[in-house]
Amino acid sequence: MSITLALAGDTMLGRGVADKLDRTAKPEAFFSAEVRDRLAEADLFLLNLECCVSDRGTPWPGRRFHFRAPPQAADLLAALGVGCVTLANNHALDYGHDALRDTRRHLLQAGIGCVGAGEHLAEARRPVEVEVRGLRIAIVAFADHPEDFAATASQAGIAYADLAAGTPSWLTETIASLRDRAEVVLVTPHWGPNMVTEPLPYIRTTANALLKSGATLVAGHSAHVFHGVEPPVLYDLGDFLDDYLTDRLTRNDLGLLWLVTLDAHGPVRLRALPLALGYARTRAAAGDDWQWIRDRFISACADLGTSAHVADQDLVVEFRTRP
């Protein structure tokens, strides 16, 4: 038995996207038919929600950007087929603790699971476990920034890990404990700085520690640009929906929708659909954009010792089935 897992990176539903959500929450207003059709192929869809979902709160002091989506953002995600989001990132508390509570409540009311944040430390670190077509999947999420968003024993926040000090034992122990009750352990970190085009050395070191602890698949985000693949690690998923300005060098307006085939032995194959991100709308890439993504992805994978190829306009990486 195999399943298809859809993964998308940083998804920002505030600001200009929020203005559009005030008019409609229909998926077709935000995503082209080809993107929606590909998502319909997935048995489970997970993304990084890089904003809060609330109509309350005040901006967190000392931050340059504050992203808040209206409650109907949860309806958009549900209609798109999102099954789970990670909230372990540097925007989950942009409008404070009450807005984080609202985010979790709106998501759960829409039937969407969330991982990586909670009312206290234990809840923020707690994995989400789901069964998809008979395959048991455990999802672990954490972020290496910002420290002031970290949950404590008595305060809501995110699952924070200071990776500069090494991979924390709570994280490796959590992953190891899941292998006895889940065939697939997906770890989804929000790690590293923005706008870098390859994983930094400490990120690769952390990824290796996660795999040694028992992670089946690692799918990271934070850079806003996609990185290459070093099976079974997808270092950065890039962006999925936003209203961001475009960096013409790193091309954060070009991304990927990642579709991973998995079975009880782990990831089998990756197919990635090239994306073009406009202002509050994402479509399948074409023409020069598609070619740029193709060349960038194949080169980035080759730099990590991985072979990638094209099949039916998708970018494909074959994974070795784990014993």
N, C-alpha and C positions, 0 to 999 in steps of 0.2 A: 504494500500500500504506500503510495506517495501522495504528497500534497504540494500545492503551490502557495508560497508565502510571498505576498507583495510588501515591499519596503519602500518608504519614501522618507526623505530627509527633512530638513527644517521647513516647517509649515507655519507661516505667520499670517494670522487672520485679523490683525488689528489695522489701524490707520486706514489706508485706502481700501483695503479688503473689507474692513468693518463698514465703511461707508457703503460699499456695494451690498454687503449683507443686510443693511437696513432696508434695501429695496427688494432683495430676493435671496433665498437660501437654496435655490435649485442648483444642483451640481452642473447642469449644462451652461450656466452663466459663468462658471469658473474653470471648467475643464472641457476640452474638446471631446467629441464622440469617440475618437480613437483611444484617448487616455482612459475614458470611462469604460470602454469595451475591454481594454486590457485588464483593468482592475476587476472586472466581472469574472475573469478567469481565475482569480485567486480564491483560495479557501480561507485565508486570513490576511488582513491588511493592517499593517502597523506603521505609524509615522511618529515623528517628533513634533509635538505641538509647541511651537515657540511663541507662546503668548498665554495670557490668562483669558478665561471666558467668564465675564462678569459685567454687571453694570454698577459695581460698587468699588470702593477703594480710593486711595490717593497714591500718586507716583512715589515709588521707592526713592529716597533721597540719594543724591550723588551719582545717579545714572544718567547717561546721555539719551538713551532710547527707552521708551515705555510702550509696550504693546498690549492692548486689551481688545478682545473681540466681544461682540454682544452675545447674549445667550443663544440666539438662533444659530451661532456657529456650530453648536453641537448637533443641530438638525442637519446642517450641511455635511458634516463628517459622517453622520449615521446614514444619510441618503447615498453617500459615496461608497459606503460599505466598510468604513473603518471599524475594526473590531477592538483595537487597543491603541492607546497613545502612550508615549513616554513624556513625563512632565519634569524629568530630571534635566534641567537646563537653566540658562542664565536669564530667562524671561518669565519663568513660572510665577515669580513673586513681584513682578513689575508694579502691581498695584496692592501689594501687601497680603497679609495672611487671610483676610476675609475673602479677597478675590480668588486666592488659591482654593479656599474651601468651596466657593461658588463653582469654580472650574470643575472640581471633582464631582460635585453634585450634579451639574448640568450634563456632564459626560455620562455618569452612571444612569441618570434618568433617560438618556438617549440610548442606553444599552451598550455603551462603549466602555471597555475596561481602561484603567489607567495605572501606570507603574512609575516608581521613581520619586514620588512625593507623598506626603501624608501629614496627619495631624501631630505626629511625634516621630521620633527616630526609628523605632521598630517598624512602624507602618510605612515610612518612606523607603526603607530598605527591603520591605517584603516583596518577594517575587509574585508575579501573576502566573497562575497555572491554568491552562485551557486544554481541552481535548478537541482535536480537529480530525474528523473522519477516522477515529480510532487511534490517532497519533497524539501522544501526550507532549505538550509543549510548555516549558517553563521560561518566563521572560524576566530578565534582571536588568535594571536600569540604574545608572548613576551619572554624575557629572563631576568634572574636576574644577569647575568654577561656576559661580562665585562662592567663596567660603561663607559670606554673610547670609546666603540663602539656606545654609545647612540646617536641617531639622535637628532638634535636640530632644532630650528625654521629655521635655515639657513644652516644646514649641514646634509648631508646624513648619515644614520646609521640605527641601529636596534631599535625596540621598547623595551626599557629598563625599568625594574621595580625593585626598591630597596626593595625586600621582607623582608629584615632584619628590615626595618622601618614599615612593615605592608603592606597589600594589598592596592595599590594606588587607589584613587577615580576615576581616569580616566579609570582604567581597569574595575572596578565594574560598573561604569556608562555606559561604552561601551557595556558590556554584557547585562545589563538591557535594553538598548535601542533596542537591537536586537530581543527580545522576541516577539515584536509586529509584526515583519515581517518575522520571520523564525521559522519553527517548531523545527529545531535542531540548537543549538548553541554549536559548538565544540571549546573548548579552548585548545591550544596546547603549553604549556610552556616549555622552556629550563631552568630547575631549578636544583639547588643543585650541590654538588661536584661530581667528578668522582669516580668510583669504590666503591660506597657504595651500600649495598645490600638491603636496606630498606629505605623508605622515612623518612627524618628527621622531627622532630616535627613541624618546621616552614612550611615545605612543606604541611603537613596535615592540618595545620591551614589555609594556603592559599587556598588549595583545597576546604575546607569548605566554605570559603568566596566566591569563584567563583561559587559554587553551589547555595548559597543563593542569589547571584546576578542574577541567571537565566541560568547558564551553564547547558546544557543537558548532555554533555560528556566532561571529562577532560582527555587528553592523553599527558603525559609529556615525557621528554627525557633529557639526559645529563650524566647519571651515567655510560653509556656504558655497563650496565648489567640490565636485566629486573627485575622489582619488582612485588610484588603481586598486586591484584586488590581489591579495596574497592568500589563496584558499586555506582555511575557510574564513578569512577576515576581509570584510568590506570596510576599509578604513574610514571612508567618509561618503555618505549618500548624497551630499550636495543639497540643493534647495528644491522645493516642490511647488510652493505657492507663496507669493509675497507681492509687495509693491516697491521693492528695493531699487535704488539706483544701480546702474550696471557698471562694473569695472571692465573696461574694454580689454584688459590684459588677461585677467583670470576668467572672464566670461561667466560670472555668477548667474547670468540669465539663461544659461544652457545647463541642462541637468539630465538625470536619468530616473526612470521608474524601474526598480529592481524587482525581478520575479525569480525567486529561488525555488527549485524543486528539491524537496527533502523526502527522505524515507526514514525508517527506524535506525538506519546506520549513519544518518547525517545528510549534509547537502550533496546533491548529485550534479546539479547544473544551474548556472545563472544565465538568464536572459534579461537584457536591459533595454528598455525602450528609450531612445533619445528624446529629450524634451526641450521645448523653447518656452521660457517664462516671460510673459508680458506683464503689464500692469494689472494685477489681480486676475490673471487668466493664464492657464497653462495648456499648451497644445503639443502634439507630436512634432518634433523637429523635422525640417525638410531642407533640401538644397544645401547651400553652403553651411548652414547651422549643423545639419546632420553630419556633414563631412568633417567639420571641426570637432564635434563630439567623438566621432569614430576615431579620428587620428589621435586625439588627446587620450582617449581611454585605452586604446591599444598600446600607445607609447607608455602610459603610466603603469599599465599592467606589466609590460616588458621590463620596466625598471625594477619591478619587484620579482622578476623571474617567472612571470605568468604569461601564458599564451592566450590571447583573446582573438576572436574572429567574428565575421559578420555572417548572419543567417537570416534571410527574409527581413532585412532592415533592422534586425535586432543585433545587439552586441552580446556575444556569447562567451562564457568561460565554463569549461568542463571541470567539475570537481571530482576528485577521487573519493569513491565511497569509503567511508571509514569502517574498519572491521568491527 
